[in-house]
Amino acid sequence: MASKWRQFFDVSTIRRDVDEIKELATTYVNQESVDPLKAAGRYAAWGCAGSLFIGMGAMLALVGLLRVLQDETAVFHGTWSWVPYIIIALIGILIIALIAWRIVSGPAKRRLPAPEKKAS
């Protein structure tokens, strides 16, 4: 009778089951929390890098446009030399406003075809 109950209290079987549960829990935590966090971090890092490069490119484009307005046009010389700065500032503000508007408006909604009306 004692040998019959011994199989239920075998230490190696319990240890193996505990190790299996521990491995399963570790795998589950990695799969459901750590891996998505790594993916989100990677997504955020690429987004920040892209934003930085786009911002630097826009700044260089605005400075280039300022230099074109100052050097290539004969209108903005003398007492009108401040006008290109105002023009560039307004263009920069317009770009920032467009970007802010797109951020606040959220993702575009998918347009589904209208349901067909049933004939009565």
Buried (B, 14 or more C-beta within 10 A) or exposed (E): EEEEEEEEEEEEEEEEEEEEEEEEEEEEEEEEEEEEEEEEEEEEEEEEEEEEEEEEEBEEEBEEBBEEBBEEEEEBEEEEEEBBEEBBEEBBEEEEEEBEEEEEEEEEEEEEEEEEEEEE
